[in-house]
Amino acid sequence: MKALVAGFIVVCAVFSASAQDRIVVAALSSLQESGFLAYVAPLLKMHAGISVEWKPAGNSQVIQLARGCEVDAIVVDSPDAEDQLMRDGVGAIKFRFMTAGPQEQFSIIALNPGACRAARFDPALRLLRWLISPEGQSAIEHFTSNGVAPYQPNAGTETCPECQAQE
């Protein structure tokens, strides 16, 4: 299974290497309201070489945007819906990357260009890689909103078999 996923990622990366480095990401409205999306956007441009257009929405709307292939990646905290998206083949790769207390576990999912032909997988994968990198995790750790650090980095804490197969 790991070889199949790794092969898929390589094929997709080669396929989308010529795609523009501007992506559309649906993310939870709470991330916009806290200022996190505005904080992380210039860091992504500087360190990952991608420009992100954010589409803030609620969990169910974020999932709908992914299912409708209207975005390249999503940031969501709905484990059951995330897992279903992955099982249905809409999501290509998923990683946890931060929490907001014990109840909110945020995941980043790059969409599968096999299911969503217009999905820009290579820049979405760079977004994902940066968020789970030590540099991205440090940026999350240092983000504050109104003097409070609302999010804690936690990349690499995956416990589900699907997540481990994608490492």
C-alpha positions in Angstrom: 0.0 0.0 0.0 2.8 2.4 0.9 4.5 1.8 -2.5 1.2 2.4 -4.3 0.6 5.7 -2.5 4.3 6.8 -3.0 4.0 5.9 -6.7 0.7 7.9 -7.0 2.3 10.9 -5.4 5.3 10.8 -7.8 3.1 10.5 -10.8 0.8 13.3 -9.7 3.8 15.5 -8.8 5.2 15.0 -12.3 1.8 15.5 -13.9 1.2 18.8 -12.2 4.7 20.2 -12.1 3.8 22.7 -14.8 0.8 24.0 -12.8 0.8 27.6 -11.6 2.0 28.2 -8.1 -1.3 29.8 -7.1 -3.8 27.6 -5.3 -7.3 27.8 -3.8 -7.7 26.4 -0.3 -11.0 26.1 1.5 -10.3 26.6 5.3 -12.5 27.0 8.3 -13.9 30.4 9.0 -12.5 30.3 12.5 -9.0 30.3 11.1 -9.7 33.5 9.2 -11.4 35.1 12.2 -8.4 34.4 14.4 -6.0 36.0 11.8 -4.2 32.7 11.1 -4.9 32.6 7.4 -3.6 36.2 6.9 -0.6 35.3 9.1 0.4 32.2 7.2 -0.2 33.4 3.7 3.0 35.5 3.3 5.0 32.7 5.0 3.7 30.2 2.4 4.7 32.6 -0.4 8.1 33.2 1.0 9.0 29.6 2.1 6.9 27.3 -0.1 6.7 29.5 -3.2 2.9 29.4 -3.4 0.3 32.1 -3.3 -2.9 31.0 -1.6 -6.5 32.2 -2.2 -8.4 31.3 0.9 -12.1 30.3 0.8 -13.2 30.5 4.5 -16.3 28.4 5.3 -17.8 26.0 7.8 -16.8 22.3 8.0 -19.6 21.0 5.8 -19.1 23.8 3.2 -15.3 23.1 3.1 -16.1 19.4 2.4 -18.6 20.3 -0.3 -16.1 22.6 -2.0 -13.7 19.6 -2.0 -16.3 17.2 -3.4 -17.2 19.8 -6.0 -13.5 20.1 -7.0 -13.7 23.8 -6.5 -10.4 24.0 -4.5 -6.9 22.4 -4.6 -6.7 21.6 -0.9 -8.7 22.0 2.3 -8.1 22.7 6.0 -10.8 21.1 8.2 -11.4 19.6 11.6 -14.1 17.0 10.8 -12.4 13.5 11.2 -15.3 11.4 9.9 -15.9 13.6 6.8 -12.1 13.8 6.2 -11.8 10.0 6.3 -14.8 9.6 4.0 -13.3 12.1 1.5 -10.1 10.0 1.5 -12.0 6.7 1.1 -13.9 8.2 -1.8 -10.7 9.1 -3.5 -11.3 12.9 -3.6 -8.5 13.5 -1.2 -5.0 12.4 -2.3 -3.0 12.9 0.9 -3.9 14.1 4.4 -1.9 15.1 7.5 -2.8 16.5 10.9 -0.9 19.6 11.6 -2.3 21.6 14.5 -4.9 21.6 17.3 -7.0 24.1 19.1 -7.5 22.4 22.4 -8.4 18.8 22.8 -11.5 18.9 20.6 -10.2 20.5 17.4 -7.8 18.6 15.3 -7.0 20.4 12.1 -6.0 18.4 9.0 -4.7 19.5 5.6 -5.9 17.5 2.6 -4.5 17.9 -0.9 -7.1 16.9 -3.5 -6.6 14.0 -5.9 -6.1 15.3 -9.5 -7.4 11.9 -10.6 -10.8 12.8 -9.1 -10.5 16.6 -9.5 -8.8 17.1 -12.9 -8.2 20.8 -12.3 -6.6 20.3 -8.8 -3.1 21.7 -8.6 -1.5 18.9 -6.7 2.1 20.0 -6.7 1.6 23.4 -5.1 -1.0 21.8 -2.7 1.6 19.2 -1.7 4.1 22.0 -1.1 1.5 23.7 1.2 1.0 20.5 3.1 4.7 19.8 3.4 5.4 23.3 4.7 2.7 23.1 7.3 4.0 19.8 8.7 7.7 20.9 8.4 9.7 22.0 11.5 9.5 25.6 10.0 5.8 25.5 9.5 5.2 23.9 12.9 7.3 26.7 14.5 5.2 29.3 12.7 2.1 27.8 14.1 3.6 27.7 17.6 4.5 31.4 17.4 1.1 32.6 16.1 -0.9 34.7 18.5 -4.3 36.2 18.3 -5.1 38.9 20.8 -2.1 37.9 22.8 -3.1 34.2 23.0 -1.6 31.3 21.1 -4.8 29.6 20.0 -3.2 26.7 18.1 -0.6 24.1 18.9 1.4 22.3 16.3 1.1 18.5 16.2 2.3 17.2 12.9 3.5 13.6 13.0 0.9 12.5 15.6 -1.2 10.5 13.1 -2.7 7.4 14.6 -5.0 6.1 11.8 -3.7 3.5 9.3 -4.6 5.7 6.3 -2.5 8.5 7.7 0.5 6.3 8.5 0.4 4.9 5.0 0.8 8.4 3.6 3.9 9.2 5.6 
